[in-house]
Amino acid sequence: MAQGKVEICGVNTAKLPILKEAEKEALFEKIKAGDERAKEEYIKGNLRLVLSVIKRFGASNENPDDLFQIGCIGLIKAINNFNTELDVKFSTYAVPMIIGEIRRYMRDNNSIRVSRSLRDTAYKAIYAKENYIKRNMKEPTVQEIAEEIGISKEDIVFALDAIQAPMSLQEPVYNDGGDALYVMDQISDTKNKEEKWVENLSLQAAMEHLSDRERHIITLRFFEGKTQMEVAEDVGISQAQVSRLEKNALRTMKQYLS
């Protein structure tokens, strides 16, 4: 094997192309017009992204070739669903999808087998949730899912928990512009929402020291319980920018309250 040459699934990773931003934009315009050759070129130009993701699973016993193939499926799904009108880099959008695809594969092939009945219950709940969101444009509660499929909410929670692969809240999901974004940054803060921080006068006073944009982001994140991605779509900026503004706002508030 030649020095620097690493093959995975028959692909020489040392020779993978690197696309410039202008090239990516031009290719995506062709992809939206139905150009399959442009799509193939775009996929090849982003295979390094898949490689960077599967390195995170190096401690697993899974075959790297298998993970690479599954990661490519996630990459293709990301290309098919990516909205170029949003202020989000393709890599920022694609990495979580690639990770999700690999995690689903590892979950379904886990040596700790989940019973068929539990798996069926979990999938029924997932499908019911997706259909509910399509009909009502909002997330259903566990109780609403239970009523939809005729299964107790306790059994649904148990089944969904059984098919989930454990993940640390401190695990970085992707890196954009030098700021790592973590799992905990993408979780809705329902606890804070239930406690109604809006009624806390000291916090409101601290918020008066924020800019209008920072105040709006803090309100959406901690008073309305939205994820950073949802806030990014609402404000019209990238999730990385939301993360930076949120951290700066919290730092300002902490200084005021201390």
N, C-alpha and C positions, 0 to 999 in steps of 0.2 A: 504493500500500500504506500502510495506516495505521501511525503511529509505534508501535513496540513489537510489531507484529504480524509473526510469522514463520510461514510455512506450510511444512509438510513432509508430503508424501503427502496434501495437501488438509486437513491438520489445523492449525488455528490454535493454535500452541503457547502463545500469550499467554493463552488462555482455558481451558487444561487445569486441571481441578480438583485441589485439594490435600486429600488425606484426612487426618483426624486419626487418632491411634492407636486411639481408641475406635471410630471409624467402620470402620477396617480390620478390627478384631477382629469387629465385628458382621457385616460383609460376608462374612468368611471362614467364619463359622458357617453363613451361608446358602449359601455356595458348597459346603461339605461336604455340605449337604442337597440339593444338585443344582439350586440356583437359578441359572439361566443369566443372568438379568438382573443379579443381584448380581455375577456373574463379570465381565460386561461393564463394570459400574461400577467394579469393582476394577482392571480393566485400564486404563481411562481415568485412574483416579486414580494410576497408576504409570507413565504414559507419559513423565513428566519424568525418570524413572529411565533409560529407554531413551535419551532425548535426552542425558543427562549421559554415558552410556557412549559413544555414537557420536562425541562430541567428541574422544575419545581417538584416533579414527581419522581425524582431520581432515587429516593429512599424506598419507593414501592417495589414490589416484586413483578410489576407488569413489564412486558416486553416493550422496549422503546419503539420498535417498529409499529406495534399495535397502537401505542399512544400517539405516535406521529400520524397514523392514518385517521384515528378518531379526531385528533386535533385539526386535521385538514377538513373534516366534515364541519366542525365548528367554524372554521375560517370561511368556508363556502356559505354557510348559513348567515354569517355576519355580512358577507358581501351582498347576499340576496336581500337582506333587510336593512342595510345601512341607508340612512337618510342624509344626503350630502348638504341639505339645507340647514341642518343643525350645526351649531358652533362646537363640534366635537371631532377630534382626530379619529381616523379610522381605527388606528391601533388602540385608542382608548375604548372604543366601542367593541372591538373584536376580541381583545384579550379575555374579558369576563365570559364571553360566549364560548371561546375555545376551552377555557377552564371548566365551564359548566358541562360541556359535551364530554370532556375527559372524566369528570367526576361522576356523571351518569353512567358512563361505561364501567368505571371501577366499582360503582355501587351495585350495578346489575351483575357484575362478575365477582362480587365479594365472596371470599371463602366462607364467611359467616352467612349462611343462607337464610333469607327471610322467607317465612312460610308463604305459600301461594295465596292463602286467604288474606293475610296481612297486606301483601302486595296488591291484590285486587281491590281491597278497601282503600288503600292509599291512592291508587290510580283513579278510582271512581271519584274520590274527593278532589283530586287535582283537576279532572275533567269538569266536575260540577263547578269548581271555583272559576275556571276559565270561561265556562258558559255564562255564569252569573255576571262576571265582569263585562262580557260582551253585551248582555242584556241591560245591565244597570249602570255601567260605567263607574263602578266602584268595587272595592274589595268586600267580599262577604265575610261574616263572622263564622266561627266554627259551628255555632248553633244553626245558622242559615244553611250551611253545607249539610249538616246532619239532617235537617228537615227535607232538603232536596233529594238526598239519596236514601233516606230511611234507615240510617245507621247512627248509633249514639255518638255524641261528640267525644266521649272518652275513648271509644274505639278508633275514631278518626285520628285523634291526636296520637294515640299509641302507634297506629299504622304509619302515619306520616313520619314519626320519629324513627321508626324501625328502618325505613329505607334511606334515611339521610346519612351521608358520610360526615363524620365530625370535622369541624373547621374552627380554627382559632379566630377570635375577634380581632386579634392583632396581626392576622395574616394579610400581607399586602396583596391586593387584587391586581393593581397595575400601577405604573409610574408614568406620570405625564408632567413634563416641564420641570423635572427634578424633585417634585413632591410626591411621595408615595401615598396612595390612597388605600385604606384598609377596610376590611369587612365591616368593622364597627361604624365606618363612615357612611355605609349604605343601608343601615338598619333604621327603620322608623323608631323614633323615641316615644313609644306609646306610654311609657311610665310617666314621662314628663307631661305628656298631654293630659293624662288622667288626673294628675295632681294640680293642673290648672295654674301653671306658673304665672299666668297673666295677672292673677290676683295678688301676687307678691309685689308690694310697692317698692321695695328696695331694688328689685331687679328692673322694674320699669324706670326707676331713676337712673340706674346704671346704663340702660339702653339709650337714654337721652344723650349720652356721650358718644354714640355711634353715628356713622354717616347714614343717610337714608337707605342706601343699598344694604349696608351691614345690618341695619335694624330690620329690614324686610326679610333678609335671609335668616336671621335668628328667630324671627316670628314664625316663619314657615317650618324651620327645622325643629324648634323646641316647643312651640306653642300649638302648632298644627300637626306635628309628628310626621313631617314629610322626609323622605330620603334625600340625600344630596343630589341624586340624579333627577328626582322630581323637582327639586328647587332649581336645578340648572335649566330644566325645560321651562319653568315658570318665569325665571329671570332673563333667560336668553343668553346664558354664558355656559362655559364648559364646567364639568364637575370639578376639575382641578382648580378652577378659579373660585368656585363655591367653597371648596375646602380651605383655600388660602384665606378668603374673606371671613369665613366662619372662625378659623383659628385666631385671626387678628382681632375680631370682634370679641371673642371670649376672653382674650388676653386683656383687652381694654376694660371689659366689665369686671374682670377679676381684680385689676389694679384699683378700680373705683371702690369695690366692695371690701378690699383688704384694709 
